[in-house]
């Protein structure tokens, strides 16, 4: 099977999937945990592959699971599977190095955001295609946010009107993301942070409630409920 989806697509999607997922409890690596009988990774890749702009998908998997992940995803979509690193940042860099020639836009997507709709993939890619160097999907922060001290004393209330919760996929011009990773010194929790360190503006587009990150057992139960309520969701 060729590791190519749409020959005319201009987007490569990187999926770092080598994390342990300790907050989900003991078990297999996080991306391989089951949601409604299928792994989070299968759910995520299926939805990515449904976006017409996607040319290729590169998954960074645990070294011990490379063959298993390749076999798992073979019926779902053509993918390239590479060994991930000890950190998310290392896994993204490994996946980026394996992107085939062609795509000028690269999206980085968490396997844990398994229900992200294809429309969000298209929206982020379209914003980069329109001229942005870096794009992130976001949602408004709805909870009241308090700043607290080390001993849990409230220091003040943060104005949430300027705050946003960041999701994935995050989109970049390929050369911008490659340069940000090449210049990276300190590990950060997302790729937009690496790009920000280079002084490159990052723009926001509306995110999706379905792009929730499955981190805790409660999140897994919520995702199960969402699938049961909308089984036709891609």
LINLINHU-V824788 format. One record per residue. RES is the residue in one letter. OMEGA is omega as a letter, one per 30 degrees, with the letter a starting at -180 (NA if undefined). NEAR is the number of other C-alpha atoms within 8 Angstrom. Layout:
RES:OMEGA:NEAR + RES:OMEGA:NEAR
//
This chain:
X:l:4 + X:l:5 + X:a:9 + X:l:10 + X:l:11 + X:a:10 + X:a:6 + X:l:6 + X:a:11 + X:a:11 + X:l:14 + X:a:15 + X:l:13 + X:a:15 + X:l:14 + X:a:17 + X:a:15 + X:a:16 + X:a:11 + X:a:7 + X:a:10 + X:a:7 + X:l:7 + X:a:9 + X:a:8 + X:l:5 + X:a:5 + X:l:7 + X:a:11 + X:a:14 + X:a:13 + X:l:9 + X:a:11 + X:l:8 + X:a:10 + X:l:6 + X:l:5 + X:a:9 + X:l:11 + X:a:16 + X:l:12 + X:l:12 + X:a:11 + X:a:14 + X:l:12 + X:a:11 + X:l:13 + X:a:12 + X:l:12 + X:l:8 + X:a:11 + X:a:8 + X:a:11 + X:l:15 + X:a:14 + X:l:16 + X:l:15 + X:a:16 + X:l:13 + X:a:18 + X:l:14 + X:a:13 + X:a:8 + X:a:4 + X:a:8 + X:a:12 + X:a:6 + X:l:7 + X:l:10 + X:l:11 + X:a:8 + X:a:9 + X:a:12 + X:l:10 + X:a:6 + X:a:9 + X:l:10 + X:a:13 + X:l:14 + X:a:11 + X:l:11 + X:l:12 + X:l:11 + X:a:17 + X:a:12 + X:l:7 + X:l:7 + X:a:12 + X:l:12 + X:l:10 + X:l:16 + X:l:14 + X:l:9 + X:l:13 + X:l:16 + X:a:10 + X:a:6 + X:a:9 + X:l:9 + X:l:6 + X:l:4 + X:a:5 + X:l:12 + X:l:10 + X:l:14 + X:l:14 + X:l:13 + X:a:14 + X:l:12 + X:l:12 + X:a:13 + X:l:12 + X:a:15 + X:a:14 + X:l:11 + X:a:12 + X:l:13 + X:a:12 + X:l:7 + X:l:12 + X:l:11 + X:a:11 + X:a:9 + X:l:15 + X:a:13 + X:l:8 + X:l:11 + X:a:15 + X:a:8 + X:l:6 + X:l:6 + X:l:12 + X:a:11 + X:a:16 + X:l:16 + X:l:16 + X:a:16 + X:l:13 + X:l:11 + X:l:8 + X:a:9 + X:l:5 + X:l:4 + X:a:7 + X:l:8 + X:l:9 + X:a:9 + X:l:10 + X:l:8 + X:l:5 + X:l:5 + X:l:6 + X:a:7 + X:l:8 + X:a:8 + X:l:7 + X:a:8 + X:l:8 + X:a:7 + X:a:10 + X:l:6 + X:a:5 + X:l:8 + X:l:9 + X:a:8 + X:l:8 + X:l:13 + X:g:11 + X:l:13 + X:a:15 + X:a:14 + X:l:14 + X:a:13 + X:a:10 + X:l:7 + X:a:11 + X:l:12 + X:l:9 + X:l:8 + X:l:12 + X:l:9 + X:a:6 + X:a:6 + X:l:8 + X:a:4 + X:l:4 + X:l:6 + X:a:8 + X:l:7 + X:a:7 + X:l:11 + X:l:11 + X:l:9 + X:a:12 + X:l:15 + X:l:10 + X:l:8 + X:l:7 + X:a:6 + X:a:9 + X:l:8 + X:a:12 + X:a:8 + X:l:8 + X:a:11 + X:l:7 + X:a:10 + X:l:12 + X:l:5 + X:l:8 + X:l:13 + X:l:10 + X:l:10 + X:a:11 + X:a:10 + X:l:9 + X:l:10 + X:l:6 + X:l:10 + X:l:11 + X:l:8 + X:l:8 + X:l:11 + X:l:10 + X:a:8 + X:l:8 + X:a:10 + X:a:7 + X:a:6 + X:a:7 + X:a:6 + X:l:4 + X:a:6 + X:NA:7
//
